[in-house]
Amino acid sequence: MLIKFLSLFLILGLLSVFTTDNAAAQANPKVLMKTSKGEITIELYLKKAPITVKNFLAYVDEEQFDGLIFHRVIKGFMIQGGGYDADFHKKATKTPIKNEATNRLKNKRGTIAMARLPEIHSASKQFFINHADNPGLDHRDNTPEGFGYCVFGKVIKGMDVVDAIANTPITIKQGFRNVPRETITIISVRRI
């Protein structure tokens, strides 16, 4: 009887270790984005957008967002960054990735999504944070106009910073519209 009890105790102990380790491995990764306007903490949805999250984290791990700017800001719509430095030099990117906008995640206020060209699978490095609910950016169909923009995470702390960026006065600079008059720099993006 004692052997059965000890065996059961050992099995339950091992199961709890594996369950705890598995839950930790399954947790959504988070990043801390430090900007010249403050800090933004973002949770990334690895299960819903695995290709996109892995792509974004590759840029994070290589410190590729450091020193770039939010180059496009539209109050009540979104703030966009990840492509240009303060002198509007476009930064190198990796190969474009598959658009995972069919993941059923919606472009709601505070979500982060990949920017892209008119081609469906053209997203690479640039991202945007939705300043408002933007259902027009969600997947509707398989046309270039209706495919949508892949949401891959959400701001969990720092929406006041997103609001401050979105409320920055804008201008036209070097042919770009909706550029903040005050340069808003992404100081760093790191896993936390």
Steps between C-alpha positions, in 0.01 A plus 500: 500500500783738590671429165180582310461825696861604437469409131183706466663791686804485268282488186288796616815695585648438156174594329487831686857581395426425134172692513669805656787489249257458211284793619809721524607397150150575369485852652479782251830686458506866603717790390575839649516779243679806637420816303586866537138543624507217756477123530257258334468136607366267231381140532554297182257228388734219400227236455277721281778656288810278530675613180442868576605479866817307415582757231441793737706338777786436256519876441470561876780254582725662238416847644381606154230737631743699718533860384217482247201736509124511487483650153123493444251613765128541444295590808194277529655245262851372575869569564753334267869433543782256444618604155692828512758684705472869592651602164241290314753246385311177440649213697577155362242226547484123488296312242129590516283256694168327450206719601322327790202737502268198474576430870170669603676759716345843450664840451365640827635793700835406651577207272824482305492390135737473206507776240522383140497609139198429273639149445341266756820332620731805505536575874854493632602741776260793527220474753219718628309532824129565456393824670133409446294200392571458127268229363586609144846352556367155596499200266184497283596301191802382302539806276788742558248760624313260728773276636573730792790569731627236742446577867766323706479654846357763730622785718456391862660806656575844358190593299549849643831506308325381181244780555779756549667389177169503310420850627831646383464781242589378151654641183631395158870414497711376209185409308346306789161604637388473864853529639524616862649852517695382803710193418371205702776245536480131582789487745490122539277194484593206727342177616382503860 
